[in-house]
């Protein structure tokens, strides 16, 4: 693992908390250059001050919903010869309400942070990666990109989009012989605080952040397209394709409790 990541430049969005922060904490032990982007610059500063490793850490206050901010920072990174070897898109938000209770601002912001922002970040660096002939794009999707769920409609839509975009991007990079790989991370609920209060469905435990990040690190090294966890997530597309709709709804809703998992949702303060 260490030999694969050593000396690589890794850009992480949403690095101020949750999966993005934990990924930075675990990968910094391998002697990398970290480019950490988040709106919460204080959290990034705290990480850099507490970090005890030989890795170099460059932090920036970047809002992935702001195209101009992304472009400005990406241009500076490229001019400084820090074109990322790996981009890890972790920025994400969830409202946790029925669709009818969403405001127009919440709808737009959820789509921008969870999907469009990731596209804009990759778009800013991809030409340089292709020109170099190497790179790796890591997009954080969700099991909700496989299965709809009450109180997650816009969030689920954004993650379906991430999966579709990742699949298309993978095929494009292959056709272009670009040397750029794509990994789509598809987890169930993760204990980052963003889904505080949710009830884990049967057979689908809430994931520990360390467990997911370790799977991500291994998946990236192995150039896997999908990193899915826990195991039950892998079977969702198969079950949806072979079961009648009413039977799948019965299994997911009544037996496994997926459709009621957000009933007690509180979220991160």
Residue pairs with C-beta under 8 A, 6 or more apart in sequence:
1 30
1 217
1 218
1 221
2 29
2 30
2 31
4 221
5 27
5 30
5 31
5 32
5 217
5 221
6 30
6 31
6 32
7 31
7 32
7 33
8 32
8 33
8 85
8 86
9 32
9 33
9 35
9 82
9 83
9 84
9 85
9 86
10 27
10 32
10 33
10 34
10 35
10 84
10 85
10 86
10 87
10 88
11 35
11 37
11 77
11 84
11 86
11 87
11 88
11 121
11 125
12 20
12 23
12 24
12 34
12 35
12 36
12 37
12 88
12 90
13 20
13 37
13 38
13 62
13 64
13 87
13 88
13 89
13 90
13 91
13 117
13 118
13 121
14 20
14 37
14 38
14 64
14 89
14 90
14 91
14 92
15 21
15 23
15 24
15 34
15 36
15 37
15 38
15 44
15 47
15 59
15 90
16 36
16 38
16 39
16 40
16 41
16 43
16 44
16 47
17 38
17 40
17 43
17 192
17 193
17 268
18 90
18 92
18 190
18 192
18 193
18 194
18 209
19 90
19 140
19 190
19 192
19 209
19 212
19 213
20 36
20 38
20 88
20 90
20 91
21 43
21 47
22 209
22 210
22 213
23 88
23 90
23 213
23 216
23 217
24 34
24 36
24 47
24 57
25 47
25 51
26 210
26 213
26 214
26 217
27 34
27 55
27 217
28 34
28 51
28 53
28 55
28 57
29 53
29 55
30 55
31 53
31 54
31 55
32 55
32 56
33 55
33 56
33 57
33 58
33 82
34 55
34 56
34 57
34 58
35 58
35 60
35 77
35 82
35 84
36 44
36 47
36 48
36 57
36 58
36 59
36 60
37 59
37 60
37 61
37 62
37 64
37 73
37 91
37 121
38 44
38 59
38 61
38 62
38 91
39 61
39 62
39 63
40 61
41 59
41 60
41 61
44 59
44 60
44 61
45 59
47 57
47 59
48 57
48 59
51 57
58 82
60 73
62 69
62 70
62 73
63 69
64 70
64 91
64 112
64 113
64 117
64 118
64 120
64 121
65 109
65 112
65 113
65 116
65 117
67 120
70 117
70 120
70 121
70 124
71 124
74 121
74 124
74 125
77 83
77 84
77 125
78 125
78 128
83 125
83 128
83 129
83 132
84 125
84 129
84 135
85 134
85 135
85 136
86 135
86 136
86 137
86 138
86 220
87 121
87 122
87 125
87 135
87 136
87 137
87 138
88 138
88 140
88 216
89 117
89 118
89 121
89 122
89 137
89 138
89 139
89 140
90 140
91 113
91 114
91 117
91 118
92 113
92 114
92 140
92 194
93 109
93 110
93 113
93 114
93 194
94 110
94 152
94 155
94 194
94 195
94 267
95 102
95 106
95 110
95 154
95 155
96 151
96 152
96 155
96 195
96 262
96 265
96 267
97 151
98 150
98 151
98 153
99 153
99 154
102 153
102 154
106 154
107 154
110 154
110 155
110 158
111 154
111 157
111 158
111 161
113 158
114 155
114 158
114 159
114 162
115 158
115 159
115 161
115 162
115 165
118 139
118 140
118 162
118 165
119 165
122 137
122 169
125 135
126 135
126 137
126 180
129 135
129 178
129 179
129 180
130 173
130 176
130 178
130 179
130 180
132 179
133 178
133 179
134 179
134 180
135 178
135 179
135 180
135 181
136 180
136 181
136 182
136 183
136 220
136 223
137 166
137 169
137 180
137 181
137 182
137 183
138 182
138 183
138 185
138 216
138 220
139 162
139 165
139 166
139 182
139 183
139 184
139 185
140 162
140 185
141 159
141 162
141 163
141 166
141 184
141 185
141 186
142 155
142 156
142 159
142 162
142 186
142 187
142 188
143 186
143 187
143 188
143 204
143 228
143 233
143 236
144 152
144 155
144 156
144 159
144 160
145 156
145 159
145 160
145 161
145 162
145 163
145 186
146 163
146 186
146 233
146 236
146 237
146 240
147 156
147 236
147 240
147 252
147 258
148 156
149 156
149 258
149 259
149 261
149 262
150 259
150 260
150 262
151 262
151 263
151 265
152 262
162 184
163 184
163 186
166 182
166 183
166 184
166 225
167 184
167 225
169 182
170 181
170 182
170 225
173 179
173 180
173 181
173 182
181 223
182 225
183 216
183 219
183 220
183 223
183 224
183 225
183 226
183 227
184 225
184 226
184 227
185 212
185 216
185 219
185 226
185 227
186 226
186 227
186 228
186 229
186 233
187 207
187 212
187 227
187 228
187 229
187 233
188 200
188 201
188 204
188 205
188 206
188 207
188 229
188 230
188 232
188 233
189 195
189 198
189 200
189 204
189 206
189 207
189 261
190 206
190 207
190 208
190 209
190 212
191 206
191 207
191 208
191 209
192 209
192 268
193 268
194 267
194 268
195 206
195 265
195 267
196 265
196 266
196 267
196 268
197 264
197 265
197 266
197 267
198 206
198 261
198 262
198 264
198 265
199 257
199 260
199 261
199 263
199 264
200 206
200 261
201 252
201 256
201 257
201 258
201 261
202 255
202 256
202 257
203 232
203 256
204 230
204 232
204 233
204 256
204 258
205 230
207 229
207 230
211 229
212 229
215 227
215 229
216 227
219 226
219 227
228 234
239 248
239 251
240 248
243 251
249 259
252 258
252 259
253 259
253 260
